[in-house]
Amino acid sequence: MQDQGLGSWPRRRARIGAADLAVVHGEERLTYGDLERRVRRLANALASTGVGRGDRVAYLGPNHPAFVETLFATAALGAVFVPLNTRLAAAELAYMVRDAGVHTLVSDQRLATAIEATLTLAPVGHHVVVAHADGDVPAAPVAATDYASFVAGGASTPVDEPVELDDLAMVMYTSGTTGEPKGVMITHGNLAWNTFNVLIDVDVSTEEVTLVSAPLFHTAALNQTFLPTFVKGGTSVLVGAFDPAETLELIARHRVTWMFGVPAMFQALTAAPGWAEADLSSVRAVEAGGAPVPEELIRTYQARGLTFMQGYGMTEASPGVLFLRAKDSLRKVGSAGAPCFFVDVDVVDTDGRSAAPGVAGEVVVQGPNVMRGYWNKPDATAAVLDEQGWFRSGDAAVRDDEGHLAIVDRMKDMFISGGENVYPAEVENALYEHPAIAEVAVVGVPDERWGEVGRAYVVLRDGASFDLDEAERFLDGRLARYKRPRSVEVVPSLPRNASGKLLKKALRTSDG
């Protein structure tokens, strides 16, 4: 049978428009024809080192054409792609390399020091390095194969490996904010169905120019923006690291039409020099995810005439679950949206029954985009995935009468104060309306009288001040008394992981 998987996408796209521009990275420009030829050679080169069906090939490095080439080439062989987080410590990376049983690692020379430390702890069968001529980067490891030579040396013959949609395509590790990282097993079909959902919800165009500055090892950047753009034949502008000022310049230079970011990235753009006069005329929509989006941030972008869409999902759903469509972005500000087209979503109480509109419950998800399970962790899989394929998200939401969900918090982030459930995201949304506050995070801390009370960690705007008295005054009439923080700490920044997600576990640890 023919290859139905992700590895066939470059060939299928090239036969439609080989001369169309697929990827831009700095001065490098690759057409779909270029990419298809390079992927074919890379797949054959990987096969020559012993990579075959089911073997794991990992990639460690910032956004670069080599990332997507390795993804597609690995998939074409029926092997399994493992994207690694560039900001992890060597011990953390080594855990993932060992856990996944990585056969071949493709890495970026700029991370040579971390990679050598990782491979000392977790050796692999073969190591390929994307080299750079820049004298500021460390020397490439002597034992590694040069990526450019590796690709050029691969045979140009087509890869003949049948791959079905139910075959495993990727193991993507969760951030590990709740303990030991888990490898999420994502099939070729999971990726295809998630892409279909994005094409329906975002209405991606063949003329799309998508700025991909969020890291590709993050599920939203890869599966929610790059792959849908690729399928439609648009152009992806890959950026190694997000920089607010550079982003505004890239939007104008490449006439970017669509970009994804976590809320912290979009907040940083509004504070960047040149925001007020930046040429954003090409941008038809921006999309946020990965964390609750403050209503004030949405209105800031809408004031610039931009459609601000937001989605909600998780790695385990490849990742799309909910989407706030453009037509509802004004009417439903603050909502995470309604279920994506090929996804079923419910909000359930502690007994597993559907919660009534307006009542908080846990979000559960079912659909062809939901993961197969966790790599080598059957007990962890059974704890969140039932026999009917319903995945327990661990997130709390309230559903309105029209089926739109507002994510009120992680179930684990909820705390109980004086017998009342407090969802920190609700408190944070209220505090974001204060003009002094740039960022805020609320966690529950022990209290002798109430059991737990809220503590707000606040990052201030330049020259601003904020304290508990001001918080009490500002929230009076906005929030019930039991929801208001009982302490405020001003901090220079909030702890986040490489995907931009807030690490509340770190804040709780600091509270003892």
Secondary structure, 3 states (H helix, E strand, C coil): CCCCCHHHHHHHHHHHHCCCEEEEECCEEEEHHHHHHHHHHHHHHHHHCCCCCCCEEEEECCCCHHHHHHHHHHHHCCCEEEEECCCCCHHHHHHHHHHHCEEEEEEEHHHHHHHHHHHHHCCCCEEEEECCCCCCCCCCCCCCEEHHHHHHCCCCCCCCCCCCCCCEEEEEECCCCCCCCCEEEEEHHHHHHHHHHHHHHHCCCCCCEEEECCCCCCHHHHHHHHHHHHHHCCEEEECCCCCHHHHHHHHHHHCCCEEEECHHHHHHHHHCCCCCCCCCCCCCEEEECCCCCCHHHHHHHHHCCCEEEEEEECHHHCCEEEEECHHHCCCCCCCCEEECCCCEEEEECCCCCECCCCCCEEEEEECCCCCCEECCCHHHHHHHECCCCCEEEEEEEEECCCCCEEEEEECCCCEEECCEEECHHHHHHHHCCCCCEEEEEEEEEEECCCEEEEEEEEEECCCCCCCHHHHHHHHECCECHHHCCCEEEECCCCCECCCCCECHHHHHHHCC
